[in-house]
Amino acid sequence: MSNINDVARLAQVSKATVSRVLSGSRGVKEESRQAVLRAAEILNYTPNAIAQSLSSQSTNCIGVICATEHIQQSTGYLQALEKQLKAHRKHLLLRFANDADSLLHAVAELSHGMCDALVVVGARFPLPELADDIVLIDCLSPSTASSVQCDRVFAVETAVHYLCSQQRRHIALINFAGGDAATQTIEGYRQALHNYVVPFNRQLVIENEPSLRIALQKLINSSVKFSALLVTDDSQAQEAVMMLNQYQLHVPEKVMVFSLDGSTRLPGTNAIPAIEYPLENIARRAVELLLGDRHSSDLVRGSLLIA
């Protein structure tokens, strides 16, 4: 069985350098880091996690609290985070939360020696006050100084540009129920309509309603004409398509639905145009924040996804 001395010999670096690389420490030349990782892979060397923990006073575990209720979104984020953490020899310790109380409980549990840092992913509820070193990913109202957020203003502007190019100028919006994401989304919506000389109609905007079904019912009952519908994510888009078809507002012939975050093509259905965010880039930026890099931008832009 290979040991740390074998890795150091093959990589042609010191034992201390091997230790720093495998523990995820900073300050190692990239050339040396890659040499150590290649040597460890060739020798199938895995450091003893317990021994590392005792010697470094570090668990090498990162606590990830998944606070999104959408299975597809949470799976995507968790896979991307695990890949990035693995590259730094860190392990993912998972908890789930669906409200502020369960989030605080998870934070308290993980903070008692179980992990070295915390990440909260996808919270769609008002966050309690959290420590500044907890990294937030795609939470509606960031409450710490360390957060990676989606550029929602750019997303809505891109969506409106596409819909107008498809001759859909009566564009309804079902906004987030609240928080910074809702403020940014309506800001982008207003600005985009102004850019394309489309009058802003307050009746076309549904806000402060957590239920997509109730929000869409309000929009339909208002009898205001709309040929396109912006919703916050893929899950809402799928639900909106089914509901609109039930009301004979067939998609996409009469109403084009647009998801502001991701799109899944279901069997026998047309692809829903959407904004797609690079989850791997978001996860990479979050891990950089965990490791102390506070220099690059924490606002991530998505790209237009169409059939």
Wavefront OBJ file of the C-alpha trace (Angstrom):
o trace
v 0.000 0.000 0.000
v 1.370 3.401 -0.992
v 2.107 6.093 1.571
v 2.812 9.824 1.557
v 6.528 9.246 1.034
v 5.809 7.316 -2.183
v 3.650 10.173 -3.469
v 6.354 12.759 -2.653
v 9.009 10.668 -4.387
v 6.953 10.180 -7.573
v 5.853 13.843 -7.701
v 9.414 14.993 -6.929
v 8.261 17.317 -4.169
v 8.636 17.373 -0.407
v 6.419 15.438 1.966
v 5.190 18.767 3.373
v 4.067 19.863 -0.121
v 2.131 16.628 -0.556
v 0.452 17.210 2.787
v -0.499 20.792 1.893
v -1.939 19.773 -1.491
v -3.959 16.855 -0.145
v -5.334 18.938 2.727
v -6.475 21.651 0.309
v -4.130 24.318 1.667
v -3.334 27.376 -0.422
v 0.102 28.694 -1.354
v 1.262 25.705 -3.433
v 2.449 26.244 -6.999
v -0.051 24.927 -9.524
v 2.642 22.813 -11.197
v 3.444 21.120 -7.885
v -0.225 20.677 -7.030
v -0.932 18.930 -10.331
v 2.150 16.718 -9.915
v 0.993 15.609 -6.470
v -2.555 14.912 -7.661
v -1.251 12.867 -10.613
v 1.077 10.894 -8.361
v -1.688 10.226 -5.827
v -3.958 8.993 -8.621
v -1.267 6.748 -10.136
v -0.461 5.239 -6.747
v -4.127 5.073 -5.735
v -3.155 6.892 -2.549
v -5.868 8.125 -0.205
v -4.790 10.001 2.930
v -6.144 8.795 6.240
v -8.961 11.222 6.926
v -8.967 10.643 10.692
v -5.233 11.134 10.996
v -5.426 14.305 8.896
v -8.238 15.610 11.058
v -6.306 15.043 14.286
v -3.077 16.579 13.030
v -4.572 19.603 11.317
v -7.551 20.228 13.619
v -9.638 20.203 10.432
v -12.382 17.815 9.352
v -11.954 18.525 5.608
v -15.751 18.410 5.485
v -17.931 21.203 4.105
v -21.494 21.326 5.372
v -24.012 21.932 2.581
v -27.564 22.831 3.578
v -29.902 22.298 0.631
v -32.841 24.672 1.082
v -34.528 24.337 -2.316
v -37.655 22.228 -2.716
v -37.024 21.480 -6.401
v -35.373 18.074 -6.785
v -33.819 18.738 -10.180
v -32.272 22.050 -9.089
v -30.925 20.626 -5.830
v -29.444 17.599 -7.612
v -27.667 19.834 -10.120
v -26.177 22.056 -7.433
v -25.096 19.141 -5.242
v -23.366 17.344 -8.110
v -21.516 20.518 -9.122
v -20.486 21.266 -5.520
v -19.289 17.733 -4.873
v -17.130 17.841 -8.018
v -15.513 21.136 -6.998
v -14.988 20.061 -3.381
v -13.482 16.755 -4.468
v -10.893 18.648 -6.530
v -9.767 20.291 -3.271
v -9.861 17.046 -1.288
v -12.909 18.167 0.653
v -15.959 16.103 1.552
v -19.607 17.167 1.379
v -21.789 16.738 4.461
v -25.439 17.222 3.517
v -28.443 18.529 5.409
v -31.845 19.766 4.210
v -33.969 22.720 5.336
v -37.298 24.121 4.164
v -37.759 27.117 6.473
v -35.798 29.476 8.708
v -36.121 27.293 11.825
v -34.914 24.092 10.160
v -32.071 26.069 8.564
v -30.916 27.382 11.950
v -31.128 23.863 13.383
v -28.932 22.504 10.561
v -26.425 25.350 11.007
v -26.202 24.692 14.749
v -25.725 20.952 14.235
v -23.037 21.252 11.565
v -21.180 24.028 13.383
v -20.302 21.834 16.374
v -17.136 20.245 15.057
v -18.708 18.340 12.171
v -17.330 20.496 9.360
v -14.974 23.383 8.604
v -17.359 25.665 6.690
v -20.992 25.960 5.637
v -22.875 26.535 2.378
v -26.610 27.230 2.017
v -28.129 26.510 -1.393
v -31.303 27.817 -3.024
v -33.327 29.192 -0.098
v -36.650 30.613 -1.285
v -37.727 31.824 2.152
v -36.558 34.823 4.244
v -33.222 33.907 5.777
v -32.437 34.413 9.458
v -29.289 36.305 10.387
v -26.298 34.086 9.654
v -22.552 34.353 10.229
v -20.727 36.285 7.494
v -18.480 33.336 6.637
v -21.422 31.102 5.646
v -21.520 31.014 1.839
v -24.939 31.416 0.211
v -25.709 30.175 -3.307
v -28.765 31.444 -5.201
v -30.712 32.513 -2.108
v -33.463 35.089 -2.634
v -32.347 37.463 0.110
v -28.656 37.025 0.969
v -28.016 37.670 4.660
v -24.223 37.265 4.715
v -21.281 38.945 3.045
v -20.376 35.718 1.215
v -22.852 34.903 -1.512
v -22.961 33.788 -5.139
v -26.034 35.131 -6.891
v -27.645 34.885 -10.323
v -27.806 38.074 -12.405
v -31.591 38.303 -12.524
v -31.697 41.758 -14.134
v -29.718 40.442 -17.103
v -31.861 37.280 -17.195
v -35.131 39.192 -17.557
v -33.681 41.603 -20.107
v -32.481 38.642 -22.187
v -35.867 36.940 -21.888
v -37.817 40.025 -22.978
v -35.417 40.571 -25.900
v -36.060 37.002 -27.094
v -39.837 37.208 -26.652
v -40.033 40.502 -28.534
v -38.020 38.924 -31.373
v -40.766 36.273 -31.484
v -43.426 39.000 -31.816
v -44.631 38.440 -28.238
v -44.992 41.937 -26.820
v -47.725 41.343 -24.230
v -45.431 39.761 -21.646
v -46.791 38.743 -18.247
v -44.533 38.126 -15.242
v -45.128 35.922 -12.216
v -42.402 37.224 -9.940
v -40.701 35.755 -6.888
v -42.775 36.043 -3.720
v -40.300 38.548 -2.248
v -36.704 39.353 -1.428
v -33.844 40.791 -3.445
v -34.537 38.396 -6.334
v -38.046 39.827 -6.748
v -36.716 43.409 -6.692
v -34.039 42.647 -9.292
v -36.480 40.759 -11.520
v -39.041 43.566 -11.676
v -36.215 46.062 -12.241
v -34.963 44.070 -15.227
v -38.520 43.635 -16.524
v -39.295 47.353 -16.432
v -35.967 48.261 -18.030
v -36.379 45.709 -20.820
v -39.902 46.900 -21.661
v -38.604 50.478 -21.776
v -35.795 49.455 -24.132
v -38.247 47.841 -26.534
v -40.828 50.637 -26.226
v -43.401 48.295 -24.712
v -45.782 49.979 -22.240
v -45.605 48.705 -18.646
v -48.970 47.230 -17.640
v -49.243 46.622 -13.891
v -51.987 44.041 -14.467
v -49.491 41.805 -16.247
v -47.339 41.447 -13.112
v -48.235 39.105 -10.241
v -46.120 39.561 -7.100
v -46.072 38.431 -3.464
v -47.799 35.150 -4.272
v -45.866 31.953 -3.397
v -48.304 29.660 -5.225
v -47.871 29.530 -9.008
v -51.366 28.120 -9.429
v -52.999 30.976 -7.506
v -50.802 33.589 -9.224
v -51.671 32.295 -12.685
v -55.340 32.062 -11.741
v -55.247 35.752 -10.772
v -53.633 36.621 -14.098
v -56.185 34.662 -16.137
v -59.134 36.037 -14.134
v -57.958 39.597 -14.768
v -58.859 39.078 -18.462
v -55.785 41.072 -19.488
v -54.308 39.931 -22.805
v -50.906 38.226 -22.697
v -49.013 36.254 -25.342
v -45.972 35.365 -23.230
v -45.422 34.426 -19.603
v -42.223 34.775 -17.582
v -41.905 32.469 -14.572
v -39.053 32.114 -12.099
v -37.893 28.563 -12.760
v -38.373 25.302 -14.621
v -40.720 23.781 -12.042
v -43.085 26.750 -12.358
v -42.795 26.642 -16.149
v -43.934 23.006 -16.289
v -46.877 23.732 -13.994
v -47.823 26.847 -15.966
v -47.842 24.935 -19.276
v -50.272 22.338 -17.920
v -52.554 24.959 -16.401
v -52.599 27.186 -19.495
v -53.476 24.234 -21.715
v -56.379 23.421 -19.379
v -57.700 26.930 -19.999
v -57.324 26.510 -23.777
v -54.422 28.978 -23.769
v -52.294 26.495 -25.661
v -48.503 26.656 -25.324
v -46.697 27.906 -27.349
v -49.325 28.790 -29.963
v -51.265 31.271 -27.813
v -48.879 31.802 -24.907
v -45.115 31.287 -24.918
v -43.842 30.307 -21.473
v -40.288 31.336 -20.563
v -38.356 30.018 -17.539
v -35.908 32.404 -15.885
v -33.931 29.480 -14.443
v -33.493 26.224 -16.329
v -35.640 24.106 -18.604
v -36.384 20.395 -18.885
v -37.832 18.939 -22.057
v -40.524 16.453 -21.085
v -41.474 13.591 -23.453
v -44.024 14.710 -26.030
v -43.669 18.418 -25.245
v -41.884 21.361 -26.798
v -38.750 22.684 -25.123
v -39.420 25.738 -22.961
v -37.103 28.676 -23.734
v -35.110 29.570 -20.654
v -32.110 31.163 -19.018
v -29.596 28.495 -18.063
v -26.973 29.120 -15.387
v -23.557 27.396 -15.420
v -23.852 25.390 -12.208
v -20.228 24.288 -12.332
v -19.063 27.912 -12.480
v -21.357 28.825 -9.585
v -20.046 25.898 -7.532
v -16.440 26.815 -8.364
v -16.992 30.400 -7.228
v -18.631 29.204 -4.002
v -15.676 26.936 -3.209
v -13.300 29.828 -3.917
v -15.202 31.874 -1.333
v -14.925 28.992 1.130
v -11.166 28.955 0.592
v -10.876 32.700 1.164
v -10.845 34.203 -2.365
v -12.921 37.390 -2.146
v -11.632 39.157 -5.251
v -13.673 38.069 -8.272
v -17.324 38.841 -9.039
v -20.007 36.901 -7.199
v -22.752 37.715 -9.724
v -23.201 34.969 -12.342
v -24.894 35.536 -15.697
v -26.900 32.854 -17.427
v -27.296 32.251 -21.150
v -30.316 31.904 -23.421
v -31.451 28.315 -23.975
v -33.852 27.660 -26.835
v -34.823 24.567 -28.838
l 1 2 3 4 5 6 7 8 9 10 11 12 13 14 15 16 17 18 19 20 21 22 23 24 25 26 27 28 29 30 31 32 33 34 35 36 37 38 39 40 41 42 43 44 45 46 47 48 49 50 51 52 53 54 55 56 57 58 59 60 61 62 63 64 65 66 67 68 69 70 71 72 73 74 75 76 77 78 79 80 81 82 83 84 85 86 87 88 89 90 91 92 93 94 95 96 97 98 99 100 101 102 103 104 105 106 107 108 109 110 111 112 113 114 115 116 117 118 119 120 121 122 123 124 125 126 127 128 129 130 131 132 133 134 135 136 137 138 139 140 141 142 143 144 145 146 147 148 149 150 151 152 153 154 155 156 157 158 159 160 161 162 163 164 165 166 167 168 169 170 171 172 173 174 175 176 177 178 179 180 181 182 183 184 185 186 187 188 189 190 191 192 193 194 195 196 197 198 199 200 201 202 203 204 205 206 207 208 209 210 211 212 213 214 215 216 217 218 219 220 221 222 223 224 225 226 227 228 229 230 231 232 233 234 235 236 237 238 239 240 241 242 243 244 245 246 247 248 249 250 251 252 253 254 255 256 257 258 259 260 261 262 263 264 265 266 267 268 269 270 271 272 273 274 275 276 277 278 279 280 281 282 283 284 285 286 287 288 289 290 291 292 293 294 295 296 297 298 299 300 301 302 303 304 305 306 307
